[in-house]
Amino acid sequence: MARERIISANEQPQDLPQEAANPALRPRKLHEYIGQPELIERIRIAVEAAKKRSEPMEHVLLSGPPGLGKTTLAHIIADEMNGNPPKITSGPALVKPADLVGILTNLKHGDVLFIDEIHRMSHIVEEYLYPAMENYSIDVVMDSGAHAQVMNIPIQPFTLIGATTRTGLISGPMRSRFGIAHHLNYYSPADLLKIASRSAELLKLPADSSALLEIASRSRGTPRVANRLLRRVRDFAVVRSHGKLTHDVLEQALALEGIDSLGLDPLDRRFLATLARDYEGGPAGIEALAATMGEERDTLEDVVEPFLLQIGFIRRTPKGRQMTSAAYAHLGIDKPVEKPDTLF
């Protein structure tokens, strides 16, 4: 069995609230949200304007890596608008138009519909969504052939919030129908420290500021990772320091999980070590790396590479992936001497 990867930004079962023992750490109001100041200000203005006009807020498209708060923002907007929780689905779940029609016809005035991974929605379903977004109506085809008829069904005005990790896969017509489109950036250590401090209070975990700062620096710029690390080291603190999180306890807990000072885990380091040892630092093709490591290509491209690219440990070149000097220094190995080009 593969080892659990707690540093992954993808949602895992332990991220979900479980009664009082595992309280929800997501903010519920705009003023509680930390980070992404430009986006929050745009949403605040849009929400207040929509309330004054007694209209639904304009549609929102949120893009960016997983774990940065797209689902959280959908819950906040829904709560700010009418207090009802958002209706949540995903692109792959909407296989045929009937799946979408059933959801849209059950929406109430001002409701929020959240579609995660909206870029994976089929083009047929996407076509049905266009009139719903623009005119608050859907066209349903009855019968077929010569007896086919189009029935126009009005629906309640609503707000669509789409989330995607791959903006480039969203069609132009779909993108143009969103009034607010924003890319969420990775969080700074200062913002992650605020998030970790707030979460520690909610978890009733006494923690030294130096320990929380260390969590922030190892969270890969992602709030979901920061909260997951905090929950994990809380157990270690209960056993080793009577429930208080100190810097020493944090170091021991993260060493046990294999997470180093930059937030790299064993899979990240194995990727770099394979590139350095078997391919002399590259360039090397992703298929070759995946075969050598015994991992799926998608795992390396979607899970491992984004953070290594962000911190400048690898480069993508036309010939493949290549390690940088910073990666060699972090691993503590010598960079191979480049061979001079020869004419013969």
Helices and strands as residue ranges (DSSP letters): G 13-15, G 19-21, G 30-32, H 37-53, E 60-63, H 70-81, E 87-90, G 91-93, H 97-105, E 112-116, G 118-120, H 123-135, E 137-142, G 145-147, E 149-154, E 159-164, G 167-169, H 172-175, E 180-183, H 189-202, H 209-217, H 223-240, H 247-257, H 266-279, H 286-293, H 297-299, I 300-304, H 305-310, E 314-317, E 320-323, H 325-331
